């Protein structure tokens, strides 16, 4: 199975994706003790993660952490795009530093747009809507890839640890792929990792919320982060926890530094073997590795390292288009755009594919199929906040007590309210954009 970040494929077999690519299941245990958990978390729309535990720990202990997300301005913003910013706004409300990359280099490389066109699209279509949806300027940094020298410098510097065979295996590049396209994933790695530089807040857990189609970028960034570490903390073959120095310079100083950190963490029984560039911790457990690794990472900058903590990620399901295919900017009938007039949105909803039976009588007798209904997805992802109300709709549909026409009319009513509210808030958003742009 292959994931292509630039294709229009609609990935639906999420269990298989988790299994094949080593994505962990996102369960109630991951969100239940978060402050007022967002509906996308509660309802299983966020279905998987990589290393969310580190972010969870930072939230619980009120330690610094960051969000990095990106937007590729290649078309109008629709409800599928809104999901990510809904997550970002939620995380901002519980303490995250927010970084949003305008992926103009990627759009130039893969969509054929000029940098001027992408900037205009980003400002007028996306950033205005982000502000209207509730993104706050505090601890929020929006920037263009092409204008952030630190990101571009990191892309070039970090690329030294990545070879061509890795890029081919990760992305399927071949001899016909243009070099700007090949370079753009490295720029995204610069996006994800630069937030841990000292000038942007320093080494700390970083969460990247994405659709599963973006997982290749996450895997590449995690590999590069680990490749630039000075230390490696791992379980040895004899089930001990070992701290290993990965470089040949300042080995004794790095071992001294590791010993000092381990003593502060109350690990007293240590076995140091200089020839192996290693310290073995006699009474540590596997669950101790994240806290050991985090403190070691933060200390690496003293020795000229980056000290990157591997970025965490969460993966959300794609909202299905109103036609039953993937929601796409290139298929206006499949998507509701955030700038759609309410009458246009209403027409799309009334024509949407549903999970209803072939006739009114059949639906009353056999019930509908809400889990196959595009209108129910609008309720699930965007329009209904209360879980109890959503469950009542789901149950009454399956029992044949609720007809598709009633659901569509209710969805039209709620969508009109959402779009009119956004329309009003966008009017004042333009004057605030400079507060957000780095």
C-alpha positions in Angstrom: 0.0 0.0 0.0 1.3 3.4 -1.0 0.4 6.9 0.3 0.9 9.8 -2.1 0.6 13.2 -0.4 -0.2 14.9 -3.8 -2.8 12.5 -5.2 -6.6 12.8 -5.0 -7.0 9.3 -3.6 -9.6 8.8 -0.9 -8.1 6.6 1.8 -10.9 4.8 3.7 -9.4 1.6 5.1 -8.0 3.3 8.2 -7.3 0.0 10.2 -5.2 -1.3 7.3 -3.3 2.1 7.1 -2.6 1.8 10.8 -1.3 -1.7 10.5 0.8 -1.2 7.4 2.5 2.1 8.4 2.8 1.6 12.2 0.3 4.2 13.2 -1.1 3.7 16.7 -4.9 3.8 17.3 -6.2 7.0 18.9 -8.5 5.8 21.7 -10.6 7.3 24.5 -7.6 6.9 26.8 -5.7 9.4 24.6 -8.3 12.2 24.9 -10.6 11.6 27.9 -8.6 13.6 30.4 -7.9 16.5 28.1 -9.6 19.8 28.9 -13.1 19.9 27.2 -12.0 17.5 24.4 -13.0 18.5 20.9 -15.7 16.6 19.1 -13.3 15.5 16.4 -11.4 13.6 19.2 -14.5 12.4 21.0 -16.2 11.0 17.9 -13.3 8.9 16.5 -12.7 11.2 13.6 -9.1 11.5 14.8 -8.3 7.8 14.4 -4.5 7.4 14.8 -1.4 9.0 16.1 2.4 8.8 16.4 3.8 9.4 19.9 0.8 11.6 21.1 1.8 10.5 24.6 4.5 13.2 24.7 2.1 15.9 23.8 -0.5 14.5 26.2 2.1 14.6 29.0 3.0 18.2 28.2 -0.7 19.3 28.3 -1.3 17.5 31.6 1.8 18.9 33.2 1.3 22.4 31.6 4.8 22.2 30.0 5.6 24.1 26.7 4.5 22.4 23.5 3.8 23.5 19.9 1.5 22.8 17.0 2.8 22.9 13.4 0.3 22.7 10.6 0.4 23.9 7.0 -1.9 25.0 4.2 -1.2 24.6 0.5 -3.1 27.4 -1.1 -4.2 25.8 -4.4 -7.9 26.4 -4.3 -10.9 27.6 -2.2 -11.1 26.5 1.4 -13.9 23.9 2.1 -15.2 21.9 5.0 -12.4 19.3 4.6 -9.8 22.0 5.2 -11.8 23.4 8.2 -11.2 20.2 10.2 -7.5 20.8 10.7 -8.0 24.4 11.8 -10.8 23.4 14.1 -8.2 21.1 15.8 -5.6 23.8 15.9 -8.0 26.3 17.5 -8.9 23.7 20.1 -5.2 23.0 20.9 -4.5 26.8 21.0 -7.2 27.1 23.7 -5.4 24.6 25.9 -1.9 26.1 25.7 -0.2 25.3 22.4 2.1 27.6 20.5 0.7 27.7 17.0 2.8 27.7 13.8 1.1 27.7 10.4 3.2 27.3 7.3 1.8 28.6 4.0 3.2 25.9 1.7 3.8 28.2 -1.3 7.1 26.4 -2.3 5.1 23.1 -2.4 2.3 24.7 -4.4 4.8 26.2 -6.8 6.5 22.8 -7.2 3.4 20.5 -7.4 0.5 22.7 -8.5 2.1 25.1 -11.0 1.1 28.2 -9.2 3.4 31.3 -8.8 4.5 32.4 -5.4 2.5 35.6 -5.9 -0.7 33.6 -6.6 -0.2 31.4 -3.6 0.3 34.3 -1.3 -2.9 36.0 -2.5 -4.9 32.8 -2.1 -3.4 32.2 1.4 -4.3 35.7 2.7 -7.7 36.2 1.1 -9.0 32.7 1.2 -7.4 30.8 4.1 -6.1 33.2 6.7 -9.3 35.3 6.7 -11.3 32.1 7.3 -8.9 31.0 10.1 -9.5 34.3 11.9 -13.2 34.1 11.3 -13.3 30.5 12.7 -11.7 31.7 16.0 -7.9 31.5 15.6 -6.3 34.0 18.1 -3.2 36.1 17.4 -1.6 35.3 20.7 1.2 32.7 20.4 0.3 32.3 16.7 2.8 32.5 13.9 1.7 32.3 10.2 4.5 32.5 7.6 5.2 31.7 4.0 7.8 29.0 3.3 9.5 31.1 0.6 10.0 34.0 3.1 11.2 32.0 6.1 15.0 31.8 5.7 15.3 29.5 8.8 13.0 26.9 7.3 14.9 26.9 4.0 18.3 26.8 5.7 17.1 23.8 7.8 15.8 22.0 4.7 19.2 22.3 3.1 21.2 21.4 6.2 19.0 18.5 7.4 19.0 17.0 3.9 22.6 15.9 4.4 21.3 12.9 6.4 18.8 11.8 3.7 19.8 10.0 0.5 18.0 9.6 -2.8 17.0 6.0 -2.1 15.0 7.1 1.0 13.2 9.8 -1.0 12.3 7.2 -3.7 11.1 4.7 -1.1 9.1 7.3 0.8 7.5 9.2 -2.1 8.0 7.1 -5.2 9.9 9.7 -7.1 11.4 8.8 -10.4 13.5 10.2 -13.2 10.7 12.5 -14.4 10.1 14.2 -11.0 11.2 17.8 -11.1 13.8 18.9 -8.6 11.6 21.6 -7.0 9.1 18.8 -6.2 11.8 16.6 -4.7 13.0 19.5 -2.5 9.6 20.5 -1.2 9.3 17.6 1.3 12.6 18.7 2.8 11.2 22.2 3.2 8.2 20.6 5.0 10.7 18.9 7.3 12.2 22.4 7.9 8.7 23.6 8.7 8.1 20.8 11.3 11.4 21.0 13.0 12.3 24.7 13.0 9.8 25.3 15.8 12.2 23.6 18.2 15.0 26.1 17.5 15.8 28.4 20.4 14.5 31.5 18.6 11.1 29.9 18.1 10.7 28.5 21.6 13.3 25.8 22.0 13.2 22.0 22.2 9.7 20.8 23.1 7.1 18.3 22.1 5.5 19.3 18.7 2.2 18.0 17.3 1.4 17.9 13.6 -2.3 17.2 13.0 -2.8 15.9 9.5 -4.9 13.7 7.2 -3.3 10.3 6.6 -2.2 11.3 3.1 0.5 13.5 4.8 2.1 10.6 6.8 5.1 10.3 4.5 6.1 13.8 5.5 5.7 12.9 9.2 7.9 9.7 8.8 10.6 11.7 7.0 10.6 14.4 9.6 10.8 11.9 12.5 13.7 10.0 10.8 15.6 13.3 10.2 15.0 14.4 13.8 16.4 11.2 15.1 19.3 11.2 12.7 20.5 14.5 14.0 20.4 13.5 17.7 23.6 13.2 19.7 22.0 10.6 22.1 20.0 7.5 21.5 17.9 6.0 24.4 16.8 2.5 23.8 16.0 -0.9 25.2 19.0 -3.3 24.8 18.9 -7.0 23.8 19.1 -7.9 27.5 16.1 -5.7 28.3 18.1 -2.9 30.0 17.7 0.8 29.2 20.8 2.2 27.6 21.9 5.8 26.8 24.3 5.8 23.8 26.3 8.6 22.4 25.9 8.6 18.6 28.9 10.9 17.6 32.6 10.6 18.0 33.3 14.2 19.2 33.1 15.2 23.0 32.2 11.6 23.9 33.4 11.9 27.5 31.7 15.3 28.0 28.4 13.9 26.6 28.6 10.8 28.9 29.3 13.1 31.9 26.3 15.2 30.9 24.1 12.1 30.6 25.2 10.9 34.0 24.3 14.2 35.6 20.8 14.2 34.0 20.2 10.6 35.1 21.2 11.3 38.7 18.8 14.3 38.7 16.1 11.9 37.6 17.0 9.7 40.6 18.6 6.9 38.6 21.6 6.0 40.8 22.7 2.6 39.6 24.5 3.3 36.4 27.1 1.3 34.4 29.3 3.5 32.2 31.3 1.8 29.4 33.3 4.4 27.6 34.4 2.0 24.8 30.7 1.5 23.9 30.0 5.2 24.4 27.2 4.0 26.6 25.6 4.2 30.0 23.3 1.4 31.2 20.6 2.2 33.7 20.1 -0.7 36.0 16.6 0.0 37.3 14.9 2.0 34.5 11.8 0.8 32.7 10.7 1.3 29.1 8.1 3.9 30.2 11.0 6.0 31.6 12.5 6.5 28.1 10.4 9.6 27.1 11.4 11.7 30.1 15.0 10.6 29.9 15.1 11.3 26.2 13.4 14.8 26.5 16.0 16.0 29.1 18.9 14.7 27.0 17.5 16.3 23.9 17.2 19.7 25.6 20.9 19.4 26.8 22.2 18.7 23.3 22.2 22.3 22.2 25.1 22.9 24.6 27.2 20.6 22.5 26.2 22.1 19.1 23.4 19.7 18.4 19.7 20.5 17.6 18.3 18.2 20.2 15.1 17.6 18.2 12.3 15.7 19.9 10.7 13.5 17.3 7.5 15.3 16.2 4.2 13.7 17.2 1.2 13.5 14.8 -2.5 12.7 14.8 -4.5 11.5 11.8 -8.1 12.4 11.0 -10.5 10.7 8.7 -11.4 12.5 5.5 -14.9 13.9 5.3 -16.7 12.4 2.3 -17.8 14.7 -0.5 -21.5 15.4 -1.0 -21.4 13.2 -4.1 -19.9 10.2 -2.2 -16.3 10.8 -3.5 -13.5 12.7 -1.8 -14.4 16.4 -1.0 -12.3 18.4 -3.4 -11.8 22.0 -4.5 -11.7 20.8 -8.1 -15.2 19.3 -7.8 -17.4 22.2 -6.6 -20.5 19.9 -6.4 -18.7 17.7 -3.9 -17.7 20.4 -1.5 -19.2 23.2 0.6 -16.8 26.1 0.5 -16.6 28.5 3.4 -17.3 31.4 1.1 -20.4 29.7 -0.5 -23.6 31.7 -0.3 -26.2 29.9 1.8 -28.4 29.3 -1.2 -25.6 27.5 -3.1 -24.8 25.4 0.0 -28.4 24.6 0.5 -28.7 23.3 -3.1 -25.7 21.1 -2.7 -27.0 19.6 0.5 -30.4 18.9 -1.0 -28.7 17.0 -3.8 -26.3 15.2 -1.5 -26.0 11.4 -1.4 -27.7 9.9 1.7 -27.9 6.5 3.4 -31.6 6.4 2.9 -33.6 3.4 1.6 -35.0 3.2 -2.0 -38.4 4.4 -0.9 -40.2 6.1 2.0 -42.0 2.9 2.9 -38.7 0.9 2.8 -37.0 3.4 5.0 -39.7 3.3 7.6 -39.6 -0.5 7.6 -35.8 -1.2 7.2 -34.3 2.1 8.5 -31.6 4.2 7.0 -27.8 3.9 7.0 -26.4 7.0 8.7 -22.9 5.8 8.6 -23.1 5.8 4.8 -24.8 9.2 4.6 -23.0 12.4 3.5 -25.6 14.6 5.3 -25.0 12.7 8.6 -21.2 13.4 8.1 -22.0 17.1 8.0 -23.6 16.7 11.4 -20.8 14.5 12.7 -17.8 16.6 11.6 -19.1 20.2 11.7 -22.7 21.1 12.5 -23.8 19.4 15.7 -21.8 20.0 18.9 -23.8 17.9 21.4 -23.1 14.2 21.3 -26.5 13.4 22.7 -28.3 15.1 19.8 -26.0 13.4 17.3 -26.8 10.0 18.8 -30.5 10.7 18.7 -30.3 11.4 15.0 -28.2 8.3 14.4 -30.6 6.1 16.3 -33.8 7.5 14.8 -32.4 7.2 11.3 -31.5 3.5 11.8 -34.9 2.8 13.3 -36.7 4.3 10.4 -38.2 7.1 12.4 -36.3 9.9 10.6 -36.5 10.6 6.9 -33.7 12.0 4.7 -35.7 15.1 3.7 -35.9 16.2 7.4 -32.2 15.7 7.9 -31.4 17.7 4.8 -33.6 20.6 5.8 -32.0 20.6 9.3 -28.5 20.5 7.8 -29.4 23.4 5.5 -30.6 25.4 8.5 -27.4 24.7 10.5 -25.1 25.3 7.5 -26.8 28.7 6.7 -26.1 29.8 10.3 -22.4 28.7 10.1 -21.8 30.4 6.7 -23.6 33.6 7.6 -21.6 33.8 10.8 -18.3 33.3 9.0 -19.3 35.9 6.4 -19.8 38.5 9.1 -16.6 37.7 10.8 -14.5 37.7 7.6 -15.5 41.4 7.2 -13.4 42.3 10.2 -10.7 39.7 9.7 -8.8 41.5 6.9 -7.7 44.3 9.3 -6.2 41.7 11.7 -4.1 39.7 9.2 -0.9 41.5 10.0 -1.1 40.4 13.6 -0.8 36.8 12.6 1.8 36.9 9.8 5.3 36.5 11.1 
